[in-house]
Amino acid sequence: MDGFQTILKFFMNQKTAIRYSFMALLTMGGERVFSLVAFRCPCSNENFRYGLVFLFSPAFVLLVIGYFLNSKTWKLFTGCWVNPRKIFPRGNICHFFYIFGQVTLNAMVAPVMWLSVALLNGTFYECAMSGLKNPAYLHAVCHSKSAKCFEELHKVACDKSSMPFSESDELKRTLQAQSQILGWCVIVTTALLSLLTTCCASCQSKVSHLQLMFWRVYAEKEKEQLEQIFQLYATKLSERNLKCFFENKEPEAIPLPAFQAWEDASQLYSFSSGKQHYSTIHRLVEEGQKGTNEERETMLDFVDRTEIP
């Protein structure tokens, strides 16, 4: 039993790495399915557009899904049309861009994975670039090749060109090599940017490392218990309403937060080193609604950072 709990605890502590690994496996599997089932290079003048659509369209869809699945997106934009101050609060106009930048970085994980896998495979890039009609590019690719290369480069991806097999195979290898080089450039650039972003955020933190660890644990526990409380009170309220409706009785009072309290609790939290509140609800409980319009000191970004061991 202790061994099972140890294994379970290990997987719980490594759930971020497991999630990203699972996402990478899904991306590789999806790219493979697209390549084998849906992708058919036309081997015509449409090669360039067709290849780029298969290369970038899934990445764009994954980006949109990333925005949809991030709860911060809806915290940020819900009600902003009615009350623009929710995203552009007084005294901190950059609040929106800071939070939206965090959301965008999180949403870009899956698209970057797709681009990396697709470029390393080389199928989409090979089809797209074989249809590019840029004279400079054609001269660079077809250098020291026969004259047919300029006319039949778009047929190389389908092995339908009348060029000698050695030239056709060399062209395919060249296009695949270009694709894989770009893929590794995307991977290395993303890794460096992630490292720099994490280091900059840590260097500018006004909160110690241990407090950040505690903060993250608190945020996870509060989220779990908040969902349980939602279920409990929603069940109680629905049971009371249905019982009163069918039995024609006066409803008994069930205490629920006021409308303004819901609004205040839905705001994205900003941390003040002078008052150690670890969430918006924590601040509301300690201070009530009087502190909701206080000037923000340090934006909350570390709670969502899963790099903290």
N, C-alpha and C positions, 0 to 999 in steps of 0.2 A: 504493500500500500504506500509506504514511504517512497519507494522507487517510482511509482506512478505519479505521485505528487511532485517529485523532483523533475520528472520529464515534463509534466504539465506546466510547472513553473518556468522551466527553460523555454518552452515554446511560447508562453505568454510574454516572457521578457524579450523574445526574438520575433514578436509578431510583425514588426515593421519590416524586418529583413525577409520574413516569410511572405509578407504581402507583396513586396517588390519582386521577389523571386517568382511568385505565382503570376504576377502581372507580366514578367518577362517571358515566362513559358507560354502564356496566352497570346502574347504578341507574336512570338515565333511561330506558334501553331496557326494563328490567324493569317500571318504573312504566307505561310506555306500553303494553306488552303486557297488563298487568293491566287497564288502563283499557279497552282495545279488545276483549279476548278474554274475560276472566273476570268483569269487573265489570258487573253489571246492577242498577241501583238499583230496588228493588221498588215505589217510589212508594206506600208504605203506612205504617202505624204502625211498621214494622220499619226504616224509613230510618235512624234514629239508630244503632241497634246495627249494622246492616249496614255503614254508612259507616265507623264507628269500627273495626270488625274489619278492613276493608281498609286503613285508615290506619295502625293500630298493630301488627297481627299480623305483617306482613312485617318491620317494624322489630324486633320481639321475636325473630323467627327469625334475623335478621342479627346481633343481639346475641349470641345463643347460639352461632352459627357463629364469631363473633369470639373468644369465649372458647375454643372448641374449637381454633381454628387458632393460638392464641398458645401458644408453647412454655413461657412462664413459668407458665401455668395449671397445667400438668402437673408442672412442677418444684415448684410450691408445694403441690399437693394430693396428689401420689403418696406413699403411705405415711403420710399424716397421721393416718389412723384408728389405725394401729398405734403411731405415735410422734408425739403431738401437739406435742412440742418442735420438730418440723421447721417448724411454722408459728408457734409461740409460743415462740421461744428465750428462755433465761434472760437477763435484763438488757435485753431489747428486745421487750416485749410488742407494741409498735406495728409491728413488722416485717411482720406479716401484712397489716395494713390499708394500710400504705404500698405494698407490692408489689401487693396486690389492687386498690388504687386505680389504679396504673399500668396493670394489665391491663384494668380496666374502661374507662379513658379510651381505650385503643387499640381496644377492642372496640366502642366507641360511635361510631366514625367512620362505618361503613356505615349504622347505624340513623339517625344524624342526616342523612346524605345522603338517605336514603329519605324521611324526614319533610319535609325541605326541598323536594325535587322534587315529592312528592305534594301538599304545600300550595301550592306555586307553580302547579301544574296546576289545582288546585281541584275536581277531579271528586269525590273521596271526601268532602271537607269539605262540598261543596254538598249531596250526598245526605244526609249525616249531620245537618247542622244544619237542613235542611228538614223533618226528622222530629222535631225537638226540640219538646216540648210545654210548655216552661217559660213561664208567663204573661208574665213580665217580658221574656223574649226575644221572644216573639210580638208584644207591644205595641211593642217597639223596632223590629223588622223591618217590621211591618205598619202602622207609623205613616203616616197620610195615605193609606192604601190602602183599597180596598173591603172590605166585611165578609167576602167570600169568601176573603180572604187568610188569616184565622184558621182556616178550615176546609180549605182546599185548598193550603196551603203545601207539604205533602208531595208534591204532584203537579207542582210547578214544575220539579223536576229532570228530569222526563220529558216536559215540554211537554204535559201532559194536563189542565191546569187550565182551568176555564171563565172565568178572569179575562181581562180585555182583554190583548192582546199586549204593550202598552206596560208594564203593571204586572208581568206575568209576566217580561218581559225585564229590567226594572229589578231585580226580586227576585233573579234569577239573577246579574246583575252585582254586586249587593250581596254575595251569599254568596261569589262568586268573589273579590271584593275583600277580604273578611274573611280568606279563606283565604290569599291572597297576602301580606297584611300579616303574618299569623302566620308564614308561611314565611320572610319576610325577617327577622322578629324572631328566629327560630331560627338563621338564618345569622349575623346580627350578634352575637347572644349567644354562639354557639359560637366565633366568631372572637375576640371579646374574652376569653373564658375561656381559649382556647388561648394567646393572647398573654400574659395575666397568669400562667398556669401556667409557661410557658417562661421568662418574665422572673424569676419568683420562684425557680425551680430554678437559673437561672444566677447570680442574685445570692447564693444560699446555697451555691454550689459552693466547695469547698476545693481544687479542681483547676483549673489554668489552662486557657485555651481551646486552646492547642496540645497540651497533654497529653490533653485530651478528644478531639481529632481523632485523635491517635495511638492512644488507647484504643479508639475506634470501629473504626479500621482493624484493630487487633490482634484484636478480638472477631470481626470478619467473617472474617478469615483463619483464626483458630482453629476457627470453626464449619465452614468449608469443608474444612479438613484433617481435622477430627475425623470428618466423614462419610466421607471417603476412607479413613481408618484403620479405621473400622467395617467398611467394605466389604472391605478387605484382610484383616483378622484374621478376620472372619466366614467369608470364603472359605477361608482357610488352615485354620481349625478344622473346617469342614464337610468339606473335602477329606481331611484327616487322619482324621476319624472314619469317613467312608465307606470310605476305603481300608483302614483297620484292620478294619472290619466285614466287608468282602467278602474280604479276604485273610487274615483271622484272625491279625493281628499285634498286638504290644504297641504302644500309642500312644507316639509321641515327645512330649516335653514342649514345650508352647507356652505361654510366659509370658503370663498374663492378670492384670489387676488383682484384688485380693482383694475380697470382698464389701463390707467396710467402706470400701475405697477407692472403689468404685462409689457407695456412699451419700454419702461426703464430696464426691465430684466432682459429684454431682447437686444439691447445695445451691445456692441463689441466692447470688450473690457479694455481699460487703460490702466496700467499699473503706476501707483505712486509709492516711491520708496519711503515716504513719511508715514503712510498708512498701509499696513500689510494686509490688504484684502486680495484674495486669490481668484475672485470672479466677480461678475456684476451682481449676482445674487448675494454673495458674501458681503459686498459693500452695501447693498440695499438693506440687508438684515441688520448690519452693524449701525448704519447711519440713517436709514430710511431714505426717502426720495430727495432729501436736502442736498445730498452729495452728488447727484447725477449730472449736474451741470458744472462741476468743478473742472478747472483747467487740467488738461492731460499732461502728464510728465513723461512717462515712458510707455510706448505702445506695447501691448501684449503680443509677443511673437514667439517666445520660448516655449510656451505650453504646447504648441503644435509641433515643435521640433522634436523629432523622434531620435535624433542622433545622441541625445543624452543617455549615457549608459546607466 
